[in-house]
Amino acid sequence: MRGVVVAAALWVQAIAASAAGFTVSTPDFRNGSTIPMVQVFNQEGCTGGNQSPALSWSGEPAGTRSFAVTMYDRDAPSGNGWWHWTVFNIPPTVHALPENAAVTQLPPGAAQGRTDFGTLGYAGPCPPVGDPPHRYVVTVYAVKVPHLSLNAQSSGAMVGSVLNSNTLAFAQTMGRYGRTR
């Protein structure tokens, strides 16, 4: 029970640190608004551009040694959500990723893991036809170590697990996407 209390206290500290000025934004969509087609997946019946969104962040806490970025669909019918993007080992001097960075411009030293589609890199929103719009949460993590022991075969769940024990703070934005056909 003590371990649960300690873990909960650490999580509360991380949330408090996250609320203390660490922010992330994208010019591609406002927080809570619809994700544009240029970011939507281009397989599995979806016909988007499959380009990762441009991101910028600031206000990370002291002691940040690297950053990581994830995009996660908490509404996926899998029962466990769905990982659309994981990037880790982003140097602490980097505070932005350009649009389509997953394909063209990752910072030196940064790496991407596998999506739940089984692909490396970014795989945009593509919820089941007829579902209410899903919420896609983009999170930037301030990481307390310079290098996470992960590789390109690492699943989103593995990246999330390793981040859980190495995060100082996080900042989030969320976009929505649904499809009728």
N, C-alpha and C positions, 0 to 999 in steps of 0.2 A: 504494500500500500504506500509506503514511503516513496518508492520509486515513481509511482504514479503521481504523487503530489509534487515531487521534484520536477518531473517532466512537465506537468501542467504549469508550474511556476516558471520554468524556462520558456515555455511557449508564450505565456503572458508577457514575459520580458521581451521576447522577439516581436510580439505584436505592438507593444508599447514603443519599442525602438522604431518599428516600421511607421508608426503614426507620427513620429517626431521629425517629419520633414523629408523622408525618403519617398520620392515620387517617380512615377513612370508615365510617359505619354506617347501617343502616336498621332501623326497628322492624318492617318488613314481613316480613323473613325473616332468619334467621341465616346467616352466611357458610357456604356449602356446602350449605344446605338447599333445600327445594323452594320455588319462587316461587309465591305464592298466586294464585288465579284472578282476583282484582281487578287484577293486573298483566298478565295474559295478553291477547294480541291478540284483537280481536273481528271478524276477517275471515279469509279464506283457510281456512275450516273450523274456526277456533278460536272459542270462545264466552266469552271472558273480559271483564273490565271495562275493559281497556286504559288503566289509570291508572298513570302513572309513580310509582315508589316514593318515599316520603319519604326524604330523605338528610340527614345532618349530618356535618360534618368539622371537624377541628381539627389543630393542630400543623404548619401549613404553614411552610415556611422563610422566613426574612427575605428581602425583595426580591420577594415575591409581589405582582403588580400586578393580577391577575384570576384567575378560576377557570374551568374548563371541566369538563363532565361528559359521559361517553359510556357507552353500554351496547352491548356487542359480543358476538355469539355466535361463539365460536372454532370450534364444532363444525358449523357450517352446511355442507351438502354442496356449496356453491358453489365450494369450493376456495380461497376468499379470506375466509371468515367472512361475517358479516352484521351490519350496523350497525342497531341498533334505536333509538338516541337519541343526539343530539349537542346539547349546549347550550354556548354559549361567551360570552365577554365578561361573565361574572358578576362584579360588583364585588368588590373584595378585602375589603369589610366584611361580605359575606354568607357565612354558614357553614352554611346549611341550605336545603333546598328541601322544601316540604310535599308530601304525596301529591297527585298529579294536577297538579303545578306546570306540566307541559307544556301544560295546557289553561287553567288558571285563575290561576296566581300566579308567573310568572317575575319575577325582580327587574328593576327598571328598567335598561335598557341591555343586558340579556341577550338572546340570539337563539338560535334553533334551526335546525339544518340538516335536510336530507332523510334519511329512513331508506332502507334498501335495498328497502323495499316501494314506494318512490317518493313517500311521504307526508311532509309537514312535521310535525315534533314527535316524539312518542313512539309507537312501535309495538311492543307487548309481545311476549313469546316466543310462537312458533307453529312449532315444528319439524315436520318431516314425521312422519306417523303411522308408528309402529313403530320409529323411531330410538331408540337409547338416550337418556336425558335429556341435553339439551344444557347446556353451561355458559355462563351469561350473566354476563359480567364488567362490573361497574359501576366506572368509574374516575373519580376526581376529580383533576384536574390543577391544580397550582400553576403559574400562567403568569407569565413574566417581563415581559410587556408588558400594558398596560391594555386594548388592543383588538386583536383578530385581524381581519385583512382578509378576512372571510368574510361570507356572507349566507345568506338562507333557501334559496337554490338550491344551496348547498354540499353535496356528498355526504359521507357518513361518511368515505370514503377521503380526500377533500380535507381535511376537518377533522382527521383523524388525522395527515395529512402535515404540516399547518401546526403542529399541537401538538407533533409530534416535534422540531421545531427551536425551540420556544419554551417548553418545559417545564422548570421547576426541579426538580419532584418530583411524584410521584403516589401516590395511595392507592387501594386496590381492595377490593371485596368481590365475592362471586360467589354466584349462586343457580342452581339447576338446574330444568329443566322438560322433561318429555316427555309424549307423549300416545299412547294406544293406539287411539283412534278419532277 
